[in-house]
């Protein structure tokens, strides 16, 4: 009985350690790409499948400065995001197929309000709230490096 209890505690400890390791600030199994916006480098995790786009940055508690998540879609259309189960306040930039920023919105955490693109968006880049404003990035600016991101998959 004592050996079984010890084994159970060991397994629970390993499970807890793996959860901490997998849910650190920016530790992810997603591919990553470096983007450049108006001279500012951004390290972005790539959400390019339906499941990774649906999950996005949900359940994370923080994100490093100059880090974000790029959402890659199979086509360009009007996009809408919400912040359900997302604890980090975020700024989102919607981009067309050429990487030109269509619009930038501030999204408060844990809201089911909908935040729409102002046009046909193929990409969306989420950053910490206020990042775009603090770096002087605005609609019309171009995001460079999108060609290096993995393409959208089902």
N, CA, C and O atoms as a GROMACS GRO file, in nm:
protein
  616
    1UNK      N    1   0.083  -0.120   0.000
    1UNK     CA    2   0.000   0.000   0.000
    1UNK      C    3   0.087   0.126   0.000
    1UNK      O    4   0.060   0.221  -0.073
    2UNK      N    5   0.192   0.123   0.084
    2UNK     CA    6   0.280   0.240   0.093
    2UNK      C    7   0.351   0.265  -0.040
    2UNK      O    8   0.368   0.380  -0.081
    3UNK      N    9   0.392   0.158  -0.108
    3UNK     CA   10   0.459   0.170  -0.237
    3UNK      C   11   0.364   0.229  -0.342
    3UNK      O   12   0.405   0.309  -0.425
    4UNK      N   13   0.236   0.189  -0.336
    4UNK     CA   14   0.137   0.241  -0.430
    4UNK      C   15   0.114   0.390  -0.404
    4UNK      O   16   0.102   0.468  -0.499
    5UNK      N   17   0.106   0.430  -0.279
    5UNK     CA   18   0.087   0.570  -0.244
    5UNK      C   19   0.206   0.653  -0.291
    5UNK      O   20   0.188   0.762  -0.346
    6UNK      N   21   0.327   0.603  -0.268
    6UNK     CA   22   0.447   0.673  -0.312
    6UNK      C   23   0.448   0.688  -0.464
    6UNK      O   24   0.482   0.794  -0.517
    7UNK      N   25   0.411   0.582  -0.534
    7UNK     CA   26   0.404   0.588  -0.681
    7UNK      C   27   0.301   0.691  -0.728
    7UNK      O   28   0.325   0.764  -0.824
    8UNK      N   29   0.187   0.695  -0.662
    8UNK     CA   30   0.084   0.790  -0.697
    8UNK      C   31   0.133   0.934  -0.678
    8UNK      O   32   0.111   1.018  -0.766
    9UNK      N   33   0.199   0.963  -0.565
    9UNK     CA   34   0.253   1.096  -0.542
    9UNK      C   35   0.361   1.132  -0.644
    9UNK      O   36   0.370   1.246  -0.688
   10UNK      N   37   0.442   1.036  -0.681
   10UNK     CA   38   0.546   1.059  -0.781
   10UNK      C   39   0.482   1.094  -0.916
   10UNK      O   40   0.527   1.186  -0.984
   11UNK      N   41   0.379   1.019  -0.953
   11UNK     CA   42   0.310   1.046  -1.079
   11UNK      C   43   0.244   1.183  -1.078
   11UNK      O   44   0.250   1.256  -1.176
   12UNK      N   45   0.180   1.217  -0.967
   12UNK     CA   46   0.116   1.348  -0.956
   12UNK      C   47   0.219   1.460  -0.963
   12UNK      O   48   0.194   1.564  -1.024
   13UNK      N   49   0.334   1.439  -0.900
   13UNK     CA   50   0.441   1.539  -0.905
   13UNK      C   51   0.493   1.558  -1.047
   13UNK      O   52   0.516   1.671  -1.090
   14UNK      N   53   0.512   1.449  -1.119
   14UNK     CA   54   0.557   1.458  -1.258
   14UNK      C   55   0.453   1.527  -1.345
   14UNK      O   56   0.488   1.608  -1.431
   15UNK      N   57   0.326   1.497  -1.322
   15UNK     CA   58   0.219   1.562  -1.397
   15UNK      C   59   0.219   1.713  -1.370
   15UNK      O   60   0.208   1.792  -1.464
   16UNK      N   61   0.231   1.751  -1.245
   16UNK     CA   62   0.233   1.894  -1.211
   16UNK      C   63   0.354   1.963  -1.274
   16UNK      O   64   0.342   2.074  -1.326
   17UNK      N   65   0.471   1.898  -1.270
   17UNK     CA   66   0.591   1.957  -1.330
   17UNK      C   67   0.575   1.972  -1.480
   17UNK      O   68   0.619   2.072  -1.537
   18UNK      N   69   0.512   1.875  -1.545
   18UNK     CA   70   0.493   1.885  -1.690
   18UNK      C   71   0.395   1.996  -1.724
   18UNK      O   72   0.410   2.062  -1.826
   19UNK      N   73   0.295   2.018  -1.640
   19UNK     CA   74   0.200   2.126  -1.665
   19UNK      C   75   0.269   2.261  -1.655
   19UNK      O   76   0.244   2.350  -1.736
   20UNK      N   77   0.357   2.277  -1.556
   20UNK     CA   78   0.432   2.402  -1.541
   20UNK      C   79   0.522   2.421  -1.661
   20UNK      O   80   0.530   2.532  -1.716
   21UNK      N   81   0.590   2.317  -1.704
   21UNK     CA   82   0.681   2.327  -1.818
   21UNK      C   83   0.606   2.360  -1.946
   21UNK      O   84   0.656   2.437  -2.028
   22UNK      N   85   0.489   2.304  -1.965
   22UNK     CA   86   0.414   2.326  -2.088
   22UNK      C   87   0.337   2.456  -2.090
   22UNK      O   88   0.297   2.502  -2.197
   23UNK      N   89   0.315   2.516  -1.976
   23UNK     CA   90   0.233   2.637  -1.972
   23UNK      C   91   0.312   2.756  -1.920
   23UNK      O   92   0.256   2.844  -1.854
   24UNK      N   93   0.440   2.760  -1.950
   24UNK     CA   94   0.522   2.874  -1.915
   24UNK      C   95   0.482   2.993  -2.000
   24UNK      O   96   0.390   2.984  -2.082
   25UNK      N   97   0.551   3.104  -1.981
   25UNK     CA   98   0.517   3.227  -2.052
   25UNK      C   99   0.505   3.207  -2.202
   25UNK      O  100   0.400   3.234  -2.259
   26UNK      N  101   0.610   3.163  -2.265
   26UNK     CA  102   0.609   3.153  -2.410
   26UNK      C  103   0.651   3.016  -2.458
   26UNK      O  104   0.692   3.001  -2.574
   27UNK      N  105   0.642   2.917  -2.374
   27UNK     CA  106   0.677   2.783  -2.417
   27UNK      C  107   0.558   2.724  -2.491
   27UNK      O  108   0.446   2.720  -2.440
   28UNK      N  109   0.586   2.680  -2.612
   28UNK     CA  110   0.479   2.629  -2.694
   28UNK      C  111   0.536   2.529  -2.792
   28UNK      O  112   0.654   2.533  -2.826
   29UNK      N  113   0.452   2.439  -2.836
   29UNK     CA  114   0.493   2.344  -2.939
   29UNK      C  115   0.459   2.397  -3.078
   29UNK      O  116   0.485   2.330  -3.178
   30UNK      N  117   0.402   2.516  -3.085
   30UNK     CA  118   0.367   2.574  -3.214
   30UNK      C  119   0.492   2.622  -3.286
   30UNK      O  120   0.590   2.660  -3.222
   31UNK      N  121   0.490   2.620  -3.420
   31UNK     CA  122   0.602   2.678  -3.494
   31UNK      C  123   0.607   2.828  -3.467
   31UNK      O  124   0.507   2.888  -3.425
   32UNK      N  125   0.722   2.888  -3.491
   32UNK     CA  126   0.737   3.031  -3.467
   32UNK      C  127   0.803   3.096  -3.588
   32UNK      O  128   0.871   3.030  -3.667
   33UNK      N  129   0.781   3.226  -3.600
   33UNK     CA  130   0.838   3.304  -3.710
   33UNK      C  131   0.873   3.442  -3.655
   33UNK      O  132   0.805   3.493  -3.566
   34UNK      N  133   0.978   3.501  -3.710
   34UNK     CA  134   1.011   3.639  -3.674
   34UNK      C  135   0.954   3.731  -3.781
   34UNK      O  136   0.983   3.716  -3.900
   35UNK      N  137   0.872   3.824  -3.737
   35UNK     CA  138   0.810   3.923  -3.826
   35UNK      C  139   0.872   4.059  -3.798
   35UNK      O  140   0.930   4.082  -3.691
   36UNK      N  141   0.861   4.148  -3.893
   36UNK     CA  142   0.910   4.285  -3.875
   36UNK      C  143   0.797   4.380  -3.913
   36UNK      O  144   0.737   4.369  -4.020
   37UNK      N  145   0.770   4.476  -3.823
   37UNK     CA  146   0.668   4.576  -3.847
   37UNK      C  147   0.729   4.712  -3.818
   37UNK      O  148   0.766   4.742  -3.705
   38UNK      N  149   0.739   4.795  -3.921
   38UNK     CA  150   0.791   4.931  -3.904
   38UNK      C  151   0.925   4.930  -3.830
   38UNK      O  152   0.951   5.016  -3.745
   39UNK      N  153   1.011   4.832  -3.862
   39UNK     CA  154   1.143   4.821  -3.800
   39UNK      C  155   1.146   4.748  -3.666
   39UNK      O  156   1.254   4.732  -3.609
   40UNK      N  157   1.033   4.703  -3.616
   40UNK     CA  158   1.026   4.632  -3.488
   40UNK      C  159   1.015   4.482  -3.511
   40UNK      O  160   0.926   4.437  -3.583
   41UNK      N  161   1.106   4.405  -3.451
   41UNK     CA  162   1.103   4.259  -3.463
   41UNK      C  163   1.003   4.200  -3.365
   41UNK      O  164   0.996   4.242  -3.249
   42UNK      N  165   0.926   4.103  -3.413
   42UNK     CA  166   0.826   4.034  -3.331
   42UNK      C  167   0.848   3.884  -3.346
   42UNK      O  168   0.853   3.832  -3.458
   43UNK      N  169   0.861   3.815  -3.234
   43UNK     CA  170   0.867   3.669  -3.235
   43UNK      C  171   0.724   3.619  -3.218
   43UNK      O  172   0.662   3.639  -3.113
   44UNK      N  173   0.673   3.552  -3.322
   44UNK     CA  174   0.532   3.513  -3.320
   44UNK      C  175   0.515   3.363  -3.334
   44UNK      O  176   0.571   3.300  -3.423
   45UNK      N  177   0.437   3.306  -3.243
   45UNK     CA  178   0.393   3.168  -3.258
   45UNK      C  179   0.292   3.166  -3.372
   45UNK      O  180   0.218   3.262  -3.393
   46UNK      N  181   0.290   3.056  -3.446
   46UNK     CA  182   0.202   3.046  -3.562
   46UNK      C  183   0.084   2.955  -3.532
   46UNK      O  184   0.102   2.837  -3.500
   47UNK      N  185  -0.036   3.010  -3.544
   47UNK     CA  186  -0.160   2.932  -3.533
   47UNK      C  187  -0.213   2.920  -3.675
   47UNK      O  188  -0.274   3.013  -3.728
   48UNK      N  189  -0.190   2.804  -3.737
   48UNK     CA  190  -0.224   2.790  -3.879
   48UNK      C  191  -0.318   2.674  -3.908
   48UNK      O  192  -0.342   2.642  -4.025
   49UNK      N  193  -0.370   2.612  -3.804
   49UNK     CA  194  -0.471   2.507  -3.823
   49UNK      C  195  -0.599   2.550  -3.754
   49UNK      O  196  -0.598   2.641  -3.670
   50UNK      N  197  -0.707   2.486  -3.788
   50UNK     CA  198  -0.835   2.523  -3.727
   50UNK      C  199  -0.827   2.513  -3.575
   50UNK      O  200  -0.874   2.603  -3.505
   51UNK      N  201  -0.768   2.405  -3.524
   51UNK     CA  202  -0.763   2.388  -3.378
   51UNK      C  203  -0.672   2.489  -3.310
   51UNK      O  204  -0.707   2.540  -3.204
   52UNK      N  205  -0.556   2.521  -3.370
   52UNK     CA  206  -0.468   2.618  -3.306
   52UNK      C  207  -0.525   2.760  -3.317
   52UNK      O  208  -0.507   2.841  -3.227
   53UNK      N  209  -0.594   2.790  -3.427
   53UNK     CA  210  -0.659   2.921  -3.438
   53UNK      C  211  -0.773   2.935  -3.338
   53UNK      O  212  -0.793   3.043  -3.282
   54UNK      N  213  -0.848   2.827  -3.313
   54UNK     CA  214  -0.957   2.833  -3.216
   54UNK      C  215  -0.906   2.852  -3.074
   54UNK      O  216  -0.969   2.922  -2.995
   55UNK      N  217  -0.793   2.790  -3.041
   55UNK     CA  218  -0.738   2.799  -2.907
   55UNK      C  219  -0.661   2.928  -2.886
   55UNK      O  220  -0.674   2.993  -2.782
   56UNK      N  221  -0.580   2.966  -2.984
   56UNK     CA  222  -0.505   3.091  -2.976
   56UNK      C  223  -0.427   3.103  -2.846
   56UNK      O  224  -0.354   3.012  -2.808
   57UNK      N  225  -0.443   3.215  -2.778
   57UNK     CA  226  -0.371   3.242  -2.653
   57UNK      C  227  -0.458   3.216  -2.529
   57UNK      O  228  -0.428   3.266  -2.421
   58UNK      N  229  -0.564   3.137  -2.544
   58UNK     CA  230  -0.650   3.106  -2.430
   58UNK      C  231  -0.570   3.042  -2.316
   58UNK      O  232  -0.476   2.966  -2.339
   59UNK      N  233  -0.609   3.076  -2.197
   59UNK     CA  234  -0.560   3.019  -2.072
   59UNK      C  235  -0.418   3.061  -2.035
   59UNK      O  236  -0.368   3.021  -1.929
   60UNK      N  237  -0.352   3.139  -2.115
   60UNK     CA  238  -0.219   3.188  -2.080
   60UNK      C  239  -0.234   3.308  -1.988
   60UNK      O  240  -0.332   3.383  -1.996
   61UNK      N  241  -0.137   3.324  -1.900
   61UNK     CA  242  -0.143   3.431  -1.800
   61UNK      C  243  -0.055   3.551  -1.836
   61UNK      O  244  -0.076   3.661  -1.785
   62UNK      N  245   0.045   3.530  -1.924
   62UNK     CA  246   0.132   3.640  -1.963
   62UNK      C  247   0.204   3.605  -2.093
   62UNK      O  248   0.206   3.490  -2.137
   63UNK      N  249   0.261   3.709  -2.153
   63UNK     CA  250   0.335   3.690  -2.277
   63UNK      C  251   0.450   3.790  -2.275
   63UNK      O  252   0.433   3.906  -2.237
   64UNK      N  253   0.568   3.745  -2.317
   64UNK     CA  254   0.686   3.831  -2.317
   64UNK      C  255   0.668   3.951  -2.410
   64UNK      O  256   0.587   3.948  -2.502
   65UNK      N  257   0.744   4.055  -2.382
   65UNK     CA  258   0.747   4.174  -2.466
   65UNK      C  259   0.796   4.135  -2.605
   65UNK      O  260   0.887   4.053  -2.618
   66UNK      N  261   0.738   4.192  -2.708
   66UNK     CA  262   0.774   4.167  -2.847
   66UNK      C  263   0.747   4.024  -2.892
   66UNK      O  264   0.805   3.977  -2.990
   67UNK      N  265   0.660   3.955  -2.820
   67UNK     CA  266   0.613   3.822  -2.860
   67UNK      C  267   0.464   3.834  -2.893
   67UNK      O  268   0.394   3.918  -2.839
   68UNK      N  269   0.420   3.748  -2.982
   68UNK     CA  270   0.279   3.748  -3.019
   68UNK      C  271   0.239   3.616  -3.081
   68UNK      O  272   0.312   3.518  -3.077
   69UNK      N  273   0.121   3.616  -3.139
   69UNK     CA  274   0.071   3.498  -3.211
   69UNK      C  275   0.013   3.546  -3.343
   69UNK      O  276  -0.073   3.634  -3.347
   70UNK      N  277   0.062   3.486  -3.451
   70UNK     CA  278   0.012   3.515  -3.585
   70UNK      C  279  -0.086   3.405  -3.624
   70UNK      O  280  -0.054   3.287  -3.618
   71UNK      N  281  -0.203   3.447  -3.665
   71UNK     CA  282  -0.307   3.355  -3.711
   71UNK      C  283  -0.303   3.356  -3.863
   71UNK      O  284  -0.319   3.461  -3.925
   72UNK      N  285  -0.283   3.239  -3.922
   72UNK     CA  286  -0.274   3.226  -4.067
   72UNK      C  287  -0.398   3.152  -4.115
   72UNK      O  288  -0.426   3.040  -4.070
   73UNK      N  289  -0.473   3.214  -4.204
   73UNK     CA  290  -0.596   3.156  -4.256
   73UNK      C  291  -0.576   3.110  -4.401
   73UNK      O  292  -0.487   3.158  -4.470
   74UNK      N  293  -0.659   3.017  -4.446
   74UNK     CA  294  -0.644   2.966  -4.583
   74UNK      C  295  -0.687   3.066  -4.690
   74UNK      O  296  -0.650   3.052  -4.806
   75UNK      N  297  -0.766   3.165  -4.650
   75UNK     CA  298  -0.816   3.263  -4.748
   75UNK      C  299  -0.837   3.396  -4.677
   75UNK      O  300  -0.828   3.406  -4.554
   76UNK      N  301  -0.864   3.498  -4.755
   76UNK     CA  302  -0.889   3.630  -4.699
   76UNK      C  303  -1.039   3.655  -4.696
   76UNK      O  304  -1.108   3.643  -4.797
   77UNK      N  305  -1.089   3.690  -4.578
   77UNK     CA  306  -1.230   3.727  -4.562
   77UNK      C  307  -1.244   3.811  -4.436
   77UNK      O  308  -1.147   3.829  -4.362
   78UNK      N  309  -1.364   3.862  -4.412
   78UNK     CA  310  -1.389   3.936  -4.288
   78UNK      C  311  -1.367   3.839  -4.172
   78UNK      O  312  -1.423   3.729  -4.172
   79UNK      N  313  -1.287   3.879  -4.075
   79UNK     CA  314  -1.254   3.794  -3.960
   79UNK      C  315  -1.313   3.855  -3.833
   79UNK      O  316  -1.337   3.975  -3.825
   80UNK      N  317  -1.336   3.770  -3.736
   80UNK     CA  318  -1.387   3.814  -3.606
   80UNK      C  319  -1.321   3.731  -3.496
   80UNK      O  320  -1.314   3.609  -3.506
   81UNK      N  321  -1.273   3.798  -3.393
   81UNK     CA  322  -1.212   3.732  -3.278
   81UNK      C  323  -1.288   3.771  -3.153
   81UNK      O  324  -1.356   3.874  -3.149
   82UNK      N  325  -1.276   3.688  -3.050
   82UNK     CA  326  -1.328   3.720  -2.918
   82UNK      C  327  -1.225   3.675  -2.816
   82UNK      O  328  -1.124   3.616  -2.854
   83UNK      N  329  -1.247   3.702  -2.690
   83UNK     CA  330  -1.147   3.680  -2.586
   83UNK      C  331  -1.193   3.582  -2.478
   83UNK      O  332  -1.140   3.584  -2.366
   84UNK      N  333  -1.289   3.499  -2.509
   84UNK     CA  334  -1.334   3.400  -2.411
   84UNK      C  335  -1.216   3.316  -2.365
   84UNK      O  336  -1.138   3.267  -2.448
   85UNK      N  337  -1.201   3.299  -2.235
   85UNK     CA  338  -1.095   3.219  -2.174
   85UNK      C  339  -0.955   3.273  -2.203
   85UNK      O  340  -0.856   3.200  -2.190
   86UNK      N  341  -0.945   3.398  -2.241
   86UNK     CA  342  -0.815   3.461  -2.264
   86UNK      C  343  -0.792   3.561  -2.152
   86UNK      O  344  -0.869   3.656  -2.135
   87UNK      N  345  -0.685   3.540  -2.075
   87UNK     CA  346  -0.661   3.618  -1.954
   87UNK      C  347  -0.572   3.739  -1.977
   87UNK      O  348  -0.564   3.827  -1.892
   88UNK      N  349  -0.504   3.744  -2.092
   88UNK     CA  350  -0.413   3.854  -2.123
   88UNK      C  351  -0.488   3.959  -2.206
   88UNK      O  352  -0.550   3.922  -2.305
   89UNK      N  353  -0.484   4.086  -2.169
   89UNK     CA  354  -0.542   4.188  -2.257
   89UNK      C  355  -0.454   4.198  -2.382
   89UNK      O  356  -0.331   4.205  -2.371
   90UNK      N  357  -0.516   4.199  -2.498
   90UNK     CA  358  -0.441   4.193  -2.623
   90UNK      C  359  -0.480   4.304  -2.719
   90UNK      O  360  -0.589   4.359  -2.713
   91UNK      N  361  -0.386   4.334  -2.808
   91UNK     CA  362  -0.412   4.418  -2.925
   91UNK      C  363  -0.406   4.325  -3.045
   91UNK      O  364  -0.319   4.238  -3.051
   92UNK      N  365  -0.496   4.344  -3.140
   92UNK     CA  366  -0.497   4.261  -3.260
   92UNK      C  367  -0.486   4.351  -3.383
   92UNK      O  368  -0.552   4.454  -3.393
   93UNK      N  369  -0.401   4.307  -3.476
   93UNK     CA  370  -0.391   4.374  -3.605
   93UNK      C  371  -0.436   4.273  -3.710
   93UNK      O  372  -0.383   4.162  -3.719
   94UNK      N  373  -0.533   4.313  -3.789
   94UNK     CA  374  -0.578   4.231  -3.902
   94UNK      C  375  -0.500   4.276  -4.026
   94UNK      O  376  -0.481   4.396  -4.047
   95UNK      N  377  -0.456   4.180  -4.108
   95UNK     CA  378  -0.379   4.211  -4.227
   95UNK      C  379  -0.437   4.143  -4.349
   95UNK      O  380  -0.496   4.036  -4.341
   96UNK      N  381  -0.420   4.209  -4.464
   96UNK     CA  382  -0.464   4.149  -4.590
   96UNK      C  383  -0.360   4.048  -4.637
   96UNK      O  384  -0.261   4.022  -4.568
   97UNK      N  385  -0.382   3.989  -4.755
   97UNK     CA  386  -0.295   3.884  -4.807
   97UNK      C  387  -0.153   3.934  -4.833
   97UNK      O  388  -0.060   3.854  -4.839
   98UNK      N  389  -0.136   4.064  -4.850
   98UNK     CA  390  -0.003   4.122  -4.874
   98UNK      C  391   0.066   4.166  -4.746
   98UNK      O  392   0.180   4.212  -4.749
   99UNK      N  393  -0.001   4.151  -4.632
   99UNK     CA  394   0.057   4.190  -4.505
   99UNK      C  395   0.030   4.333  -4.463
   99UNK      O  396   0.083   4.377  -4.361
  100UNK      N  397  -0.051   4.406  -4.539
  100UNK     CA  398  -0.086   4.543  -4.501
  100UNK      C  399  -0.188   4.539  -4.386
  100UNK      O  400  -0.287   4.465  -4.393
  101UNK      N  401  -0.163   4.617  -4.283
  101UNK     CA  402  -0.254   4.620  -4.167
  101UNK      C  403  -0.382   4.692  -4.206
  101UNK      O  404  -0.380   4.807  -4.250
  102UNK      N  405  -0.493   4.623  -4.187
  102UNK     CA  406  -0.626   4.679  -4.216
  102UNK      C  407  -0.676   4.763  -4.100
  102UNK      O  408  -0.723   4.876  -4.119
  103UNK      N  409  -0.666   4.708  -3.979
  103UNK     CA  410  -0.708   4.780  -3.859
  103UNK      C  411  -0.647   4.714  -3.737
  103UNK      O  412  -0.606   4.597  -3.741
  104UNK      N  413  -0.642   4.791  -3.628
  104UNK     CA  414  -0.587   4.745  -3.501
  104UNK      C  415  -0.692   4.772  -3.394
  104UNK      O  416  -0.750   4.881  -3.389
  105UNK      N  417  -0.717   4.672  -3.311
  105UNK     CA  418  -0.817   4.684  -3.204
  105UNK      C  419  -0.758   4.641  -3.071
  105UNK      O  420  -0.671   4.554  -3.065
  106UNK      N  421  -0.807   4.703  -2.964
  106UNK     CA  422  -0.772   4.662  -2.827
  106UNK      C  423  -0.881   4.568  -2.778
  106UNK      O  424  -1.000   4.598  -2.788
  107UNK      N  425  -0.838   4.453  -2.723
  107UNK     CA  426  -0.935   4.352  -2.678
  107UNK      C  427  -0.914   4.323  -2.529
  107UNK      O  428  -0.811   4.267  -2.491
  108UNK      N  429  -1.010   4.360  -2.445
  108UNK     CA  430  -0.997   4.330  -2.302
  108UNK      C  431  -1.011   4.180  -2.278
  108UNK      O  432  -1.075   4.110  -2.356
  109UNK      N  433  -0.952   4.132  -2.170
  109UNK     CA  434  -0.957   3.988  -2.142
  109UNK      C  435  -1.097   3.939  -2.109
  109UNK      O  436  -1.183   4.015  -2.062
  110UNK      N  437  -1.118   3.813  -2.134
  110UNK     CA  438  -1.237   3.737  -2.096
  110UNK      C  439  -1.369   3.803  -2.135
  110UNK      O  440  -1.463   3.809  -2.055
  111UNK      N  441  -1.376   3.852  -2.256
  111UNK     CA  442  -1.502   3.905  -2.304
  111UNK      C  443  -1.547   3.823  -2.425
  111UNK      O  444  -1.466   3.769  -2.499
  112UNK      N  445  -1.677   3.815  -2.441
  112UNK     CA  446  -1.731   3.749  -2.559
  112UNK      C  447  -1.774   3.851  -2.664
  112UNK      O  448  -1.843   3.817  -2.760
  113UNK      N  449  -1.733   3.978  -2.643
  113UNK     CA  450  -1.755   4.078  -2.747
  113UNK      C  451  -1.679   4.034  -2.871
  113UNK      O  452  -1.579   3.963  -2.862
  114UNK      N  453  -1.726   4.076  -2.986
  114UNK     CA  454  -1.664   4.036  -3.112
  114UNK      C  455  -1.587   4.154  -3.170
  114UNK      O  456  -1.636   4.267  -3.172
  115UNK      N  457  -1.466   4.125  -3.219
  115UNK     CA  458  -1.376   4.226  -3.274
  115UNK      C  459  -1.350   4.191  -3.421
  115UNK      O  460  -1.286   4.091  -3.451
  116UNK      N  461  -1.401   4.276  -3.512
  116UNK     CA  462  -1.402   4.246  -3.655
  116UNK      C  463  -1.288   4.316  -3.730
  116UNK      O  464  -1.240   4.422  -3.691
  117UNK      N  465  -1.247   4.251  -3.839
  117UNK     CA  466  -1.153   4.314  -3.930
  117UNK      C  467  -1.227   4.416  -4.017
  117UNK      O  468  -1.346   4.401  -4.044
  118UNK      N  469  -1.154   4.519  -4.060
  118UNK     CA  470  -1.210   4.619  -4.151
  118UNK      C  471  -1.175   4.583  -4.294
  118UNK      O  472  -1.118   4.664  -4.367
  119UNK      N  473  -1.206   4.463  -4.334
  119UNK     CA  474  -1.176   4.420  -4.470
  119UNK      C  475  -1.139   4.273  -4.473
  119UNK      O  476  -1.148   4.203  -4.373
  120UNK      N  477  -1.098   4.230  -4.590
  120UNK     CA  478  -1.064   4.089  -4.614
  120UNK      C  479  -0.928   4.058  -4.551
  120UNK      O  480  -0.824   4.097  -4.605
  121UNK      N  481  -0.928   3.988  -4.438
  121UNK     CA  482  -0.804   3.957  -4.366
  121UNK      C  483  -0.763   3.812  -4.387
  121UNK      O  484  -0.843   3.719  -4.375
  122UNK      N  485  -0.636   3.793  -4.420
  122UNK     CA  486  -0.577   3.659  -4.430
  122UNK      C  487  -0.496   3.627  -4.303
  122UNK      O  488  -0.472   3.511  -4.272
  123UNK      N  489  -0.456   3.733  -4.232
  123UNK     CA  490  -0.375   3.717  -4.112
  123UNK      C  491  -0.430   3.804  -4.000
  123UNK      O  492  -0.498   3.903  -4.023
  124UNK      N  493  -0.398   3.762  -3.877
  124UNK     CA  494  -0.424   3.844  -3.760
  124UNK      C  495  -0.307   3.823  -3.664
  124UNK      O  496  -0.264   3.710  -3.642
  125UNK      N  497  -0.257   3.932  -3.608
  125UNK     CA  498  -0.144   3.923  -3.515
  125UNK      C  499  -0.186   3.981  -3.381
  125UNK      O  500  -0.218   4.099  -3.369
  126UNK      N  501  -0.186   3.894  -3.279
  126UNK     CA  502  -0.216   3.936  -3.142
  126UNK      C  503  -0.087   3.965  -3.068
  126UNK      O  504   0.008   3.886  -3.069
  127UNK      N  505  -0.085   4.082  -3.002
  127UNK     CA  506   0.028   4.126  -2.921
  127UNK      C  507  -0.027   4.172  -2.786
  127UNK      O  508  -0.148   4.187  -2.770
  128UNK      N  509   0.063   4.192  -2.690
  128UNK     CA  510   0.019   4.249  -2.562
  128UNK      C  511  -0.050   4.382  -2.587
  128UNK      O  512  -0.013   4.456  -2.678
  129UNK      N  513  -0.150   4.412  -2.505
  129UNK     CA  514  -0.227   4.534  -2.522
  129UNK      C  515  -0.136   4.657  -2.527
  129UNK      O  516  -0.043   4.671  -2.448
  130UNK      N  517  -0.166   4.744  -2.620
  130UNK     CA  518  -0.092   4.868  -2.634
  130UNK      C  519   0.037   4.859  -2.713
  130UNK      O  520   0.102   4.960  -2.737
  131UNK      N  521   0.077   4.738  -2.756
  131UNK     CA  522   0.204   4.721  -2.826
  131UNK      C  523   0.209   4.804  -2.954
  131UNK      O  524   0.309   4.871  -2.980
  132UNK      N  525   0.105   4.799  -3.033
  132UNK     CA  526   0.106   4.870  -3.161
  132UNK      C  527   0.118   5.021  -3.138
  132UNK      O  528   0.198   5.088  -3.204
  133UNK      N  529   0.040   5.074  -3.048
  133UNK     CA  530   0.043   5.218  -3.020
  133UNK      C  531   0.180   5.259  -2.965
  133UNK      O  532   0.237   5.360  -3.007
  134UNK      N  533   0.234   5.179  -2.872
  134UNK     CA  534   0.363   5.212  -2.812
  134UNK      C  535   0.476   5.212  -2.916
  134UNK      O  536   0.576   5.281  -2.899
  135UNK      N  537   0.460   5.134  -3.023
  135UNK     CA  538   0.563   5.125  -3.126
  135UNK      C  539   0.530   5.205  -3.252
  135UNK      O  540   0.600   5.193  -3.353
  136UNK      N  541   0.425   5.286  -3.246
  136UNK     CA  542   0.389   5.371  -3.358
  136UNK      C  543   0.339   5.297  -3.481
  136UNK      O  544   0.344   5.350  -3.592
  137UNK      N  545   0.291   5.175  -3.461
  137UNK     CA  546   0.240   5.094  -3.572
  137UNK      C  547   0.094   5.128  -3.593
  137UNK      O  548   0.017   5.140  -3.497
  138UNK      N  549   0.054   5.145  -3.721
  138UNK     CA  550  -0.084   5.187  -3.750
  138UNK      C  551  -0.136   5.117  -3.875
  138UNK      O  552  -0.061   5.051  -3.947
  139UNK      N  553  -0.264   5.132  -3.899
  139UNK     CA  554  -0.326   5.078  -4.021
  139UNK      C  555  -0.250   5.132  -4.142
  139UNK      O  556  -0.213   5.249  -4.147
  140UNK      N  557  -0.229   5.044  -4.240
  140UNK     CA  558  -0.155   5.080  -4.360
  140UNK      C  559  -0.010   5.034  -4.356
  140UNK      O  560   0.051   5.014  -4.461
  141UNK      N  561   0.046   5.016  -4.233
  141UNK     CA  562   0.183   4.964  -4.222
  141UNK      C  563   0.185   4.820  -4.271
  141UNK      O  564   0.082   4.751  -4.268
  142UNK      N  565   0.302   4.774  -4.315
  142UNK     CA  566   0.312   4.638  -4.369
  142UNK      C  567   0.390   4.549  -4.273
  142UNK      O  568   0.493   4.590  -4.218
  143UNK      N  569   0.341   4.426  -4.255
  143UNK     CA  570   0.408   4.326  -4.174
  143UNK      C  571   0.495   4.243  -4.268
  143UNK      O  572   0.445   4.182  -4.363
  144UNK      N  573   0.625   4.242  -4.242
  144UNK     CA  574   0.721   4.168  -4.324
  144UNK      C  575   0.750   4.033  -4.259
  144UNK      O  576   0.748   4.020  -4.136
  145UNK      N  577   0.777   3.932  -4.342
  145UNK     CA  578   0.814   3.800  -4.291
  145UNK      C  579   0.703   3.698  -4.292
  145UNK      O  580   0.723   3.584  -4.253
  146UNK      N  581   0.584   3.738  -4.338
  146UNK     CA  582   0.470   3.645  -4.338
  146UNK      C  583   0.493   3.525  -4.430
  146UNK      O  584   0.439   3.418  -4.405
  147UNK      N  585   0.573   3.542  -4.535
  147UNK     CA  586   0.599   3.431  -4.627
  147UNK      C  587   0.674   3.318  -4.560
  147UNK      O  588   0.668   3.203  -4.605
  148UNK      N  589   0.746   3.347  -4.451
  148UNK     CA  590   0.819   3.245  -4.379
  148UNK      C  591   0.730   3.165  -4.284
  148UNK      O  592   0.772   3.060  -4.234
  149UNK      N  593   0.610   3.213  -4.258
  149UNK     CA  594   0.517   3.142  -4.168
  149UNK      C  595   0.459   3.020  -4.240
  149UNK      O  596   0.433   3.024  -4.360
  150UNK      N  597   0.440   2.911  -4.165
  150UNK     CA  598   0.374   2.795  -4.228
  150UNK      C  599   0.237   2.834  -4.282
  150UNK      O  600   0.167   2.916  -4.223
  151UNK      N  601   0.199   2.775  -4.393
  151UNK     CA  602   0.068   2.805  -4.453
  151UNK      C  603  -0.043   2.742  -4.371
  151UNK      O  604  -0.019   2.656  -4.286
  152UNK      N  605  -0.163   2.786  -4.397
  152UNK     CA  606  -0.281   2.734  -4.327
  152UNK      C  607  -0.305   2.589  -4.367
  152UNK      O  608  -0.290   2.552  -4.484
  153UNK      N  609  -0.342   2.508  -4.268
  153UNK     CA  610  -0.377   2.369  -4.291
  153UNK      C  611  -0.513   2.342  -4.231
  153UNK      O  612  -0.557   2.415  -4.142
  154UNK      N  613  -0.582   2.238  -4.279
  154UNK     CA  614  -0.716   2.208  -4.223
  154UNK      C  615  -0.711   2.174  -4.075
  154UNK      O  616  -0.815   2.146  -4.015
   0.00000   0.00000   0.00000
